[in-house]
Amino acid sequence: MSAFGRKNGPAGMGAAARPQFGIARPMSGGASAEKGPLREKGGEQFPPLPQDAPPPGAPAQAPQNSDAMSRLDERMNTVHSGESEVGGFEASVHKIKEQVLPRLLERVDPEAASTLTKDELSEEFRPIIMEVLADLKVTLNRREQFALEKVLVDELLGFGPLEELLNDPDVTDIMVNGPDQTYIEKKGKLTIAPIRFRDETHLFQIAQRIVNQVGRRVDQTTPLADARLKDGSRVNVIVPPLSLKGTAISIRKFSEKPITLDMLQGFGSMSEKMCTALKIAGACRMNIVISGGTGSGKTTMLNALSKMIDPGERVLTIEDAAELRLQQPHWLPLETRPPNLEGQGAITIGDLVKNALRMRPDRIILGEIRGAECFDLLAAMNTGHDGSMCTLHANSPRECLGRMENMILMGDIKIPKEAISRQIAESVDLIVQVKRLRDGSRRTTNITEVIGMEGDVIVTQELFKFEYLDETDDGKIIGEFRSSGLRPYTLEKARQFGFDQAYLEACL
């Protein structure tokens, strides 16, 4: 009797007669395998792979790998100067400007000059500049005279070397890293700009001129400042001792031409069906959160969505530095206020949201939420202000929901996390995820619905998604906008405005 309660077979019926499991079979490739039965029959259990062939199912990547390694070697061995280079005609004009400017200031009343426009100042300056050039015994041709006049006027009334970049419509971002280095963004790519400031004092004076226009200040006691230009461009200034390379100015230029959803579709940021779905979402007063990284196009998307708001609705926008330019007649922008020198008098976004509820708004739009004001926005969404929108920094729709929970928990509100999650699920209808890809293009990568709660987890449903496919030889990313083909949960809101059929067709 065996240990398992079975009788052993006859003596002749031993291990050789029973089927045996777990006996190792010889493998090809070793010395013993050459004599094995598999080798004798001519079969191979694991045939050897050719040396130059890739693994099964994988594309041949040897040339790509060598190309990638060569690019890494080239990047490692490249030496960058890191300083803006001004040469040729511009350098000669700037050199003459340094000689002319001190003598010009001696003959001009600064207060009288500040009351004139740039064109009037140019007319007044022309004879004075000719006198100064005659005194210095400098002869200029007509082109150099016009260039010198422009540089001097920009220096006295404008923002000095920045004026040239601000007037260039192709430049979308300006990043000044001290007096000797300025970068600009064109078509999503960063390049160094051919401008320089005289010294740190010159750059600091221009930074002060920018922030003083909106009633703010920047110095060593308040080394951080948010401001805006007259055209709505957003400006951030940070000065020493916080900035170690000198005064740093970051300018996000505002597009003179209003961007619409159709234009974004034409740029390749979204598909036609996504464009239609977002138009309906904006018109049907859905609560929308636009999520994305820095420079991904969140504010542009918010401005484009605002075009779909009914002209009869009263819209209030609340921002730290007013940069939204809504395309509606009944629009009231509100802006926060930093504390004064005594640390008092600050008006936060939360304060403005609470006050906005008393101003009879139809929609409340927040430029960006960073903290406990998220709870006030959710309260507004839940109290009859459907169609409210905001932007925040997150890398995906799921992370966006987590960030909203964390921002509310950052405040002093003593609410359980489950209650916060439930309020988010009941308030937010859509999350629009935008991304700036590595080729510089900006794409709407996800449109996700917030359905509700399942236990203590917020349930979402993805309507559209951008999927990466390939990359061209010049580095352009090729992808496809795909619809999930699901029936939208927010269809009932679209039905109330008569867009249910169009919304359903766009999502399926």
Long-range contacts (C-beta under 8 A, 24 or more apart in sequence): 82-181, 83-180, 83-181, 84-180, 84-181, 84-182, 84-192, 84-193, 84-194, 84-195, 84-196, 85-192, 85-194, 86-194, 86-195, 86-196, 87-194, 89-144, 89-147, 90-194, 92-144, 93-144, 93-147, 93-148, 93-151, 94-151, 94-196, 96-133, 96-138, 96-140, 96-144, 96-148, 97-148, 97-151, 97-152, 97-155, 98-198, 99-136, 99-138, 100-129, 100-132, 100-133, 100-136, 100-148, 100-152, 101-152, 101-155, 103-132, 103-135, 103-136, 104-128, 104-129, 104-132, 104-152, 107-131, 107-132, 108-156, 110-156, 113-156, 113-157, 114-157, 116-157, 118-153, 118-157, 118-158, 121-153, 121-156, 121-157, 122-149, 122-150, 122-153, 125-149, 125-152, 125-153, 159-206, 159-209, 159-210, 160-197, 160-202, 160-206, 161-195, 161-196, 161-197, 162-195, 162-206, 162-249, 162-251, 164-195, 165-193, 165-195, 166-229, 166-233, 166-251, 166-253, 169-256, 171-253, 172-252, 172-253, 173-250, 173-251, 173-252, 173-253, 173-295, 174-249, 174-250, 174-251, 174-253, 175-248, 175-249, 175-250, 175-251, 176-203, 176-247, 176-248, 176-249, 176-250, 177-245, 177-246, 177-248, 178-203, 178-243, 178-245, 178-246, 178-247, 178-248, 179-203, 179-246, 179-247, 181-245, 187-440, 188-436, 188-439, 188-440, 188-441, 188-442, 189-440, 200-246, 200-247, 203-246, 203-247, 203-249, 204-239, 204-247, 206-249, 207-237, 207-239, 207-247, 207-249, 210-235, 210-237, 210-249, 211-235, 211-237, 214-321, 216-338, 221-341, 222-338, 222-341, 225-338, 226-320, 226-321, 227-321, 228-321, 228-322, 228-323, 229-254, 231-256, 232-322, 232-323, 232-325, 233-323, 234-321, 234-323, 235-321, 252-295, 252-323, 254-323, 254-325, 255-300, 258-303, 258-307, 258-325, 258-327, 259-300, 259-303, 259-304, 260-304, 260-307, 261-304, 261-305, 261-307, 261-308, 263-304, 264-300, 264-301, 264-304, 264-444, 267-442, 268-441, 268-443, 269-297, 269-434, 269-441, 269-442, 269-443, 269-444, 270-443, 270-444, 270-464, 270-481, 271-464, 271-481, 273-464, 273-481, 273-483, 273-506, 273-507, 274-444, 274-447, 274-464, 274-481, 274-506, 276-502, 276-503, 276-506, 277-447, 277-463, 277-464, 277-503, 277-506, 277-507, 278-305, 278-308, 278-432, 278-444, 278-447, 279-308, 280-494, 280-497, 280-499, 280-502, 280-503, 280-506, 281-305, 281-308, 281-429, 281-430, 281-490, 282-306, 282-307, 282-308, 282-309, 282-387, 283-308, 283-309, 283-310, 283-497, 283-499, 284-490, 284-493, 284-494, 284-496, 284-497, 284-499, 284-503, 285-363, 285-386, 285-387, 285-493, 285-497, 286-386, 286-387, 286-429, 286-430, 286-490, 286-493, 287-381, 287-386, 287-387, 287-388, 287-389, 287-427, 287-428, 287-429, 287-430, 288-389, 288-428, 288-429, 288-430, 288-431, 288-432, 289-389, 289-390, 289-391, 289-392, 289-400, 289-404, 289-428, 289-430, 289-431, 289-432, 290-389, 290-390, 290-391, 290-392, 290-431, 290-432, 290-434, 291-391, 291-392, 291-393, 291-394, 291-396, 291-397, 291-399, 291-400, 291-431, 291-432, 291-433, 291-434, 292-391, 292-393, 292-394, 292-433, 292-434, 292-435, 292-436, 293-393, 293-395, 293-435, 293-436, 294-393, 295-436, 296-434, 296-435, 296-436, 296-442, 297-434, 297-436, 297-442, 298-368, 298-391, 298-434, 299-323, 299-324, 299-367, 299-391, 300-442, 301-391, 301-432, 301-434, 301-444, 302-365, 302-367, 302-389, 302-391, 303-327, 305-389, 306-365, 306-389, 309-363, 309-387, 313-362, 313-363, 313-387, 314-360, 314-361, 314-362, 314-363, 315-361, 315-362, 315-363, 315-365, 316-356, 316-359, 316-361, 316-363, 316-364, 316-365, 317-365, 317-366, 317-367, 318-349, 318-352, 318-353, 318-356, 318-364, 318-365, 318-366, 318-367, 319-349, 319-366, 319-367, 319-368, 320-349, 320-367, 320-368, 322-367, 323-367, 324-365, 324-367, 326-365, 332-359, 348-373, 349-373, 350-376, 353-377, 353-380, 356-380, 357-383, 357-385, 361-385, 362-387, 363-387, 363-388, 363-389, 364-388, 365-389, 365-390, 366-390, 366-391, 367-391, 368-392, 368-393, 369-404, 369-407, 370-407, 371-407, 371-410, 371-411, 372-407, 372-408, 372-410, 372-411, 372-412, 372-413, 374-404, 374-407, 374-408, 375-408, 375-411, 375-413, 375-420, 378-404, 378-408, 378-423, 378-424, 378-427, 378-428, 381-427, 381-428, 382-423, 382-426, 382-427, 394-433, 396-433, 396-446, 397-431, 397-433, 397-446, 397-448, 397-460, 397-462, 398-460, 400-431, 400-433, 401-428, 401-431, 401-450, 401-458, 401-460, 404-428, 417-456, 418-456, 421-453, 421-456, 421-457, 421-458, 422-453, 424-450, 424-458, 425-450, 425-451, 425-452, 425-453, 425-458, 425-459, 426-452, 429-490, 429-493, 430-490, 431-460, 437-477, 438-477, 439-471, 439-475, 439-476, 439-477, 441-476, 441-477, 443-479, 444-481, 449-488, 449-489, 449-490, 451-489, 461-486, 461-488, 461-489, 462-486, 463-488, 463-507, 464-507, 483-507, 483-508
